[in-house]
Amino acid sequence: MSEVKRNKHGPPFVMLKRALIDSEAFNNLKPSAVVVLISILRRYNGRNGINGDEIECPYSEMKCHLANTTIANGLRALEEAEYIKRKPGGLMRHPNKYLLLEGLRKWLPKI
């Protein structure tokens, strides 16, 4: 019998609770902001993004056929909704890092 391989970093999907999807703040986000949020949450494993640990997510993983300015506008909208706080990377050498703020953390699953 073969062993089942388990992902050490959490489930292989992005869980969004219904309460988050039904919230007014989430429904007021532009579609580009939702795509960027899901791209960032793909890197969330239950431990990073909280308590000072940032989630590292380069623009290349957020692309999804979006222009760089569209991604930047989505990030700005997420910051205005107080879902994330961005820590800029260093001149094309290091990707931006994102801290999940309380406005979003209360909706995330506990892993």
C-alpha positions as CSV (number, residue, x, y, z in Angstrom):
1,M,0.0,0.0,0.0
2,S,1.3,3.4,-0.9
3,E,1.7,6.3,1.6
4,V,-0.4,9.4,1.2
5,K,1.9,12.4,0.8
6,R,0.8,15.4,2.8
7,N,1.6,19.0,2.1
8,K,3.7,20.4,5.0
9,H,2.6,23.9,4.3
10,G,-1.2,23.5,4.7
11,P,-4.1,22.7,2.4
12,P,-3.6,23.0,-1.4
13,F,-6.3,25.6,-1.8
14,V,-7.2,29.1,-0.6
15,M,-10.0,29.0,1.9
16,L,-12.3,32.0,1.9
17,K,-15.0,31.9,4.6
18,R,-18.5,32.9,3.5
19,A,-18.5,35.7,6.1
20,L,-15.6,37.3,4.3
21,I,-17.1,36.9,0.9
22,D,-20.4,38.3,2.2
23,S,-18.7,41.2,4.0
24,E,-19.3,44.7,2.6
25,A,-15.5,45.5,2.5
26,F,-14.8,42.4,0.4
27,N,-17.7,43.2,-2.0
28,N,-16.5,46.7,-2.5
29,L,-13.1,45.5,-3.7
30,K,-12.3,45.7,-7.4
31,P,-11.8,42.4,-9.2
32,S,-8.1,43.1,-9.6
33,A,-7.8,43.5,-5.8
34,V,-9.5,40.2,-5.3
35,V,-7.1,38.4,-7.7
36,V,-4.1,40.0,-5.9
37,L,-5.6,39.0,-2.5
38,I,-6.0,35.4,-3.6
39,S,-2.4,35.5,-5.0
40,I,-1.1,36.6,-1.6
41,L,-3.2,34.1,0.3
42,R,-1.8,31.3,-1.8
43,R,1.4,31.8,0.1
44,Y,-0.3,31.9,3.5
45,N,0.3,28.7,5.5
46,G,-1.3,29.6,8.9
47,R,1.9,30.8,10.5
48,N,3.3,33.4,8.1
49,G,1.7,36.9,7.6
50,I,0.9,37.2,11.3
51,N,2.8,38.6,14.3
52,G,5.4,40.4,12.3
53,D,6.1,37.6,9.9
54,E,5.5,38.8,6.3
55,I,4.3,36.8,3.3
56,E,6.8,37.1,0.4
57,C,4.9,37.3,-2.9
58,P,6.6,38.6,-6.1
59,Y,4.7,40.3,-8.9
60,S,5.4,37.4,-11.2
61,E,3.1,35.2,-9.0
62,M,0.3,37.9,-9.1
63,K,0.3,38.3,-12.8
64,C,-2.7,36.2,-13.9
65,H,-2.7,38.3,-17.2
66,L,-2.8,41.6,-15.3
67,A,-0.6,44.6,-16.0
68,N,1.8,45.8,-13.3
69,T,-0.3,49.0,-12.9
70,T,-3.4,46.9,-12.3
71,I,-1.6,44.8,-9.7
72,A,-0.4,48.0,-8.0
73,N,-3.9,49.4,-8.0
74,G,-5.2,46.2,-6.5
75,L,-2.5,46.3,-3.7
76,R,-3.4,49.9,-3.0
77,A,-7.1,49.0,-2.7
78,L,-6.2,46.1,-0.3
79,E,-4.2,48.6,1.8
80,E,-7.1,51.0,1.9
81,A,-9.4,48.3,3.0
82,E,-6.9,47.5,5.8
83,Y,-6.4,43.9,4.7
84,I,-2.7,44.1,4.1
85,K,0.3,46.2,4.9
86,R,3.0,46.3,2.3
87,K,6.7,46.3,3.0
88,P,8.6,47.2,-0.2
89,G,11.3,45.0,-1.4
90,G,14.7,46.2,-2.5
91,L,15.2,47.4,-6.1
92,M,14.3,44.3,-8.0
93,R,16.4,42.1,-5.8
94,H,13.9,41.1,-3.2
95,P,10.1,40.9,-3.6
96,N,7.6,42.9,-1.6
97,K,6.5,41.4,1.6
98,Y,2.9,41.7,3.0
99,L,1.6,41.6,6.5
100,L,-2.0,40.5,7.0
101,L,-3.9,43.0,9.1
102,E,-6.7,42.3,11.6
103,G,-9.3,43.2,9.0
104,L,-8.4,40.1,7.1
105,R,-7.0,37.8,9.8
106,K,-10.3,37.4,11.5
107,W,-11.6,35.7,8.4
108,L,-8.7,33.3,7.8
109,P,-8.9,29.6,8.9
110,K,-6.8,28.5,11.9
111,I,-4.4,25.9,10.6
